[in-house]
Amino acid sequence: MVDVSGKPVTRRVAEASCRVLLSPQTVIRLANLPKGDAFAVARLAGIQASKRTGDLIPLAHPLPLDQVEIEIVPVPEGVAIRSRVVATARTGAEMEALTACSVAALALYDMVKSVERGAVVTDLRLESKSGGKSGDYRRGAAQR
């Protein structure tokens, strides 16, 4: 791991997103699947995963998280998942936000696989980050 002991503790915010491609018939059923409410399960999985990022990503520092938000919304091609992670720490929360999105998407996939085998998790990316020495980052229109 990189030595971050010399860095100041600052407020770090990171946002990430991804999509799960699903048929309209499956999207309509997401709150009432054989396994239960896919929205609730995916949201909790994303939050739980963000808190375990240091255990999942070998060189990621474990961070004390101040806040984690997971938003899952239907879109024409399936669902969009967005995470926002806030931490007061010496290093950024980008990996926590990306992990939250990816595991939320995997949990949603697990919930729908019995009714739609062709679900696709796609477009995992960092949308923005703030705090720290490297400054702010916001994905621009040219990067989409």
N, C-alpha and C positions, 0 to 999 in steps of 0.2 A: 504494500500500500504506500501511497505517497504520504510524506510527512506534512501534515497540515497544522502542526502545533504552533507555528509562527503566524498563522493567519488570524485576523480578528474575527470574532463571532459577530455575524450580521444576519439580518433577516433575509432569507432566501425563499423565492417563490418560483415554482416551475409548473408549466402546463404542458400536457401531452394529449395526443388524440389518436384514435384508430377507428376502423369501421369493421363491422361484421356484415357481409353480404348475405342476404336472406330473401326468400320469396315473400311477396305480400301476404300470402296465406299464413306463413309462419310468424311474421311480425304481428299480425292480428292476435295470435295465440300466446304471445310471450308472457303475459301476466297469468296465464292459465294453462300451463303445460303439464304433462304427466308427472314431472318431478316438482312442479310448483311454479312460483313466480320468478321468471328468469331475470327480471329487472332487479329484484331485491337480492337474489343470490349473487349476481354479477357485481352489484354495487358493494356488497360486503366482502366479496373475494378481492376486489380491487383495493379496498381500504386495508384489509388484512395483509395483502401482498406488499403494499407500500411500506408497511411497518417491518417487513421481513427482508427488505431489499439487501441489506448487508449480509444476510445468510444465503441469499440466492445468487448474487453477483460477486464472484470471488474477491475482487479488489475494491469493492465499494465500501465506504465507511458506514458503519451503522449510525443513523441520525435520529435524534429525538425529534419527532414530528409534532408541530403545533396544530396542524389542521390538514385534513385530506378530504377532498370533495370528488365525487364521481358522478358524472351526469351521463345518462344513457337515454338517447332520444331516437324515435323512429325517423328514418329518412326514406326517400323513395326506393333506394336500393337495399335497405335493411335497417341497421342501427348505427348511429355514431356514438362513440364513447369518448368522453373528455375527462381528464383528471386535472386537479389543481392541488399541489402540495406546498405547504408552508412549513419552513423550519427555521429555527434560530440556531445557526451552526457555523462552523469554520469552512464547510464545503457545501457545494450546491445540492439541490434536491431533484436534479434532472432524472437521475436513475430511478428515484422513487416514483416520479410521475409516469415515466415510461413503463415501469414494472406494474404500477396500478392499472394502467390501460391494458397492457398485454394480458394480465391475469384476469381482469374483468371480462375481456373478450374470450379468453379460454373457458372461463366459467359459463359464459353465455353459450358458447359452442357446445359444451357438455350438456347444457340444459336442452338444446334443440336437436341434438344429433339423432334422437329417436324419431323425430318427425321430419328432419331435413338433413340428409347426409352430405349435401353439397354446399353447406355453409362455408364461407371463406373469411378468414381474418386478414385484413389488409391495411396498408397505409399507416402503420405505427410511426409516429414522429413527434419530436419536440416542437411545440408551438411557440413557447416563450420561456424565458428565465430572467430573473432579476436578482440583484445582490451579488456581492463578491467583487474581487479585483478585476475580473474580466468584463464586468459591466453587464448591461442588459442585452438581450437578444429577443427579437420577435420575427417569426417566419414572415417573409414578405410575399407579395403576390407572385413574384417571379419564381419563388421556391416551391410553390404548391404544385 
